[in-house]
Amino acid sequence: MLITSMIVKVAPSQAMEVSRLLGHLPQVAIYGVHKGANIIVVFEASNAAEIKNISQHIANKITGVLGIFQIDEIPDSEMNLNKTGLLESPKPAVPAPPKKVEKPRPQSWQNFAYAYVH
């Protein structure tokens, strides 16, 4: 199963109607209208061909759609869900501690004095 997010760019005067129509499509979730003309959409698909088909349907069959911009596509197996079924933010990678660089120690006081003077 693939989870896909996209922005559907619409004519501002038709944003509410397009949102309503998108909401009736199976496996589609609407997350709101941004700045009156950008509908945030997430949907599930079983494969890439299904993503292409639904995208073409939205672009070609729904009046008022000006364009579709796919943002992300990930397999649901890569998603981290917490116990309530909500997405968790990915944990940031912990950087490796800096390596301690040791300066070579002189073998004897005379070597140290020689290295210091020269």
KANOR-V215128 format. One record per residue. N is the residue number from 1. PHI is phi as a letter, one per 20 degrees, with the letter a starting at -180 (none if undefined). BURIAL is b if it has 16 or more other ideal C-beta (glycine too) atoms within 10 Angstrom, else e. D_FIRST is the distance of its C-alpha to the first C-alpha in Angstrom with 2 decimals. Layout:
# KANOR-V215128
N:PHI:BURIAL:D_FIRST, N:PHI:BURIAL:D_FIRST
This chain:
# KANOR-V215128
1:none:e:0.00, 2:d:e:3.81, 3:d:b:6.74, 4:c:b:9.82, 5:d:b:13.41, 6:b:b:16.42, 7:d:b:20.05, 8:d:b:21.50, 9:e:b:25.20, 10:c:b:27.47, 11:f:e:31.18, 12:g:e:32.29, 13:f:e:34.15, 14:d:b:31.03, 15:g:b:28.54, 16:f:e:28.77, 17:f:e:28.50, 18:f:b:25.47, 19:g:b:23.78, 20:f:e:24.70, 21:f:b:23.32, 22:f:b:19.96, 23:f:e:19.79, 24:e:e:20.13, 25:f:e:17.05, 26:f:e:14.28, 27:m:e:11.38, 28:d:b:13.56, 29:c:e:15.37, 30:d:b:18.61, 31:d:e:19.94, 32:o:e:23.36, 33:d:b:25.70, 34:d:e:27.09, 35:l:e:30.64, 36:m:e:30.76, 37:b:b:28.84, 38:c:b:25.39, 39:e:b:22.65, 40:e:b:19.81, 41:c:b:16.52, 42:c:e:12.99, 43:b:b:10.27, 44:d:e:6.69, 45:b:b:5.73, 46:e:e:4.43, 47:a:e:6.62, 48:f:e:9.52, 49:f:e:11.88, 50:f:b:10.43, 51:f:b:10.79, 52:f:e:14.23, 53:f:e:15.18, 54:f:b:14.65, 55:f:b:16.40, 56:f:e:19.18, 57:f:e:19.60, 58:f:b:20.06, 59:f:e:22.40, 60:d:e:24.43, 61:d:e:24.63, 62:d:b:25.01, 63:f:e:28.53, 64:o:b:29.06, 65:e:b:26.02, 66:e:e:27.51, 67:a:e:24.50, 68:c:b:20.87, 69:c:e:20.11, 70:f:e:16.62, 71:e:e:16.79, 72:b:e:13.71, 73:b:e:10.23, 74:c:e:8.60, 75:f:e:5.79, 76:f:e:5.86, 77:f:e:8.02, 78:e:e:10.46, 79:e:e:11.08, 80:d:e:14.31, 81:d:e:14.81, 82:e:e:18.42, 83:f:e:19.98, 84:e:e:19.82, 85:n:e:16.06, 86:e:e:16.83, 87:f:e:15.73, 88:d:e:18.39, 89:f:e:19.85, 90:f:e:19.49, 91:f:e:22.76, 92:f:e:25.06, 93:f:e:26.11, 94:e:e:29.54, 95:f:e:31.97, 96:f:e:34.20, 97:f:e:37.71, 98:f:e:40.20, 99:f:e:42.16, 100:e:e:45.75, 101:e:e:48.04, 102:e:e:51.33, 103:f:e:54.40, 104:f:e:56.62, 105:e:e:59.51, 106:f:e:62.97, 107:f:e:64.54, 108:b:e:67.69, 109:f:e:69.45, 110:f:e:71.31, 111:f:e:68.13, 112:f:e:66.75, 113:f:e:70.03, 114:f:e:70.12, 115:f:e:66.55, 116:f:e:67.30, 117:f:e:70.51, 118:e:e:69.29
